């Protein structure tokens, strides 16, 4: 996967990734919204993400959770 996406191991562990068939890559909250586009029951998240300011809030929330989650495979630089 590292070679396929051209990302470091650390970058792969930092955020969820979603790659569509055309090669477009999404990460973090953007990946969650991209996946929501594929699920009829998750459409409200897609609609909400179009409201000004909501996507930046989703990204900030995702980053907050990502910084606090524990991943045993994670060996991030500096700690």
C-alpha positions as CSV (number, residue, x, y, z in Angstrom):
1,X,0.0,0.0,0.0
2,X,2.9,2.4,0.7
3,X,4.2,2.0,-2.8
4,X,0.8,2.2,-4.4
5,X,-0.2,5.5,-2.8
6,X,3.4,7.0,-2.5
7,X,3.0,7.7,1.2
8,X,5.1,6.9,4.2
9,X,4.0,4.3,6.7
10,X,3.4,7.1,9.2
11,X,1.2,9.1,6.7
12,X,-0.9,6.0,6.0
13,X,-1.5,5.5,9.8
14,X,-2.3,9.2,10.3
15,X,-5.8,9.1,8.7
16,X,-8.3,6.9,7.0
17,X,-7.8,6.7,3.3
18,X,-10.3,6.2,0.5
19,X,-9.2,5.7,-3.1
20,X,-11.8,5.7,-5.9
21,X,-11.4,3.8,-9.2
22,X,-10.1,6.9,-11.1
23,X,-7.2,7.1,-8.6
24,X,-8.6,10.1,-6.7
25,X,-7.5,9.9,-3.0
26,X,-9.3,11.2,0.0
27,X,-8.1,11.2,3.6
28,X,-9.6,11.9,7.0
29,X,-13.0,13.7,7.1
30,X,-12.9,14.1,3.3
31,X,-12.7,10.3,3.1
32,X,-15.7,9.9,5.4
33,X,-17.7,12.2,3.2
34,X,-16.6,10.5,0.0
35,X,-17.7,7.1,1.4
36,X,-21.0,8.7,2.6
37,X,-21.7,9.6,-1.1
38,X,-21.8,5.8,-1.8
39,X,-24.2,5.0,1.0
40,X,-27.8,6.1,0.7
41,X,-28.3,6.2,4.5
42,X,-25.2,8.5,4.9
43,X,-26.4,11.2,2.5
44,X,-27.3,13.6,5.3
45,X,-23.5,13.8,6.0
46,X,-22.9,14.7,2.4
47,X,-25.6,17.4,2.5
48,X,-24.3,18.8,5.8
49,X,-20.8,18.9,4.4
50,X,-21.9,21.4,1.8
51,X,-23.0,24.0,4.4
52,X,-20.3,26.7,4.7
53,X,-18.1,26.0,7.6
54,X,-19.2,22.4,8.2
55,X,-16.4,20.7,6.3
56,X,-13.8,22.6,8.2
57,X,-15.5,21.6,11.4
58,X,-15.5,18.0,10.4
59,X,-11.8,18.1,9.5
60,X,-11.0,19.7,12.8
61,X,-13.1,17.1,14.6
62,X,-11.4,14.3,12.7
63,X,-7.9,15.7,13.5
64,X,-8.9,16.0,17.2
65,X,-10.0,12.3,17.4
66,X,-7.0,11.1,15.3
67,X,-4.5,12.8,17.7
68,X,-6.1,11.1,20.6
69,X,-6.6,7.6,19.3
70,X,-4.2,4.8,20.2
71,X,-2.8,2.7,17.4
72,X,-0.3,0.0,18.6
73,X,1.2,-0.3,15.1
74,X,1.9,3.4,15.1
75,X,5.4,4.5,15.4
76,X,5.3,8.2,14.7
77,X,8.3,10.4,14.4
78,X,9.3,12.0,17.7
79,X,7.3,9.8,20.0
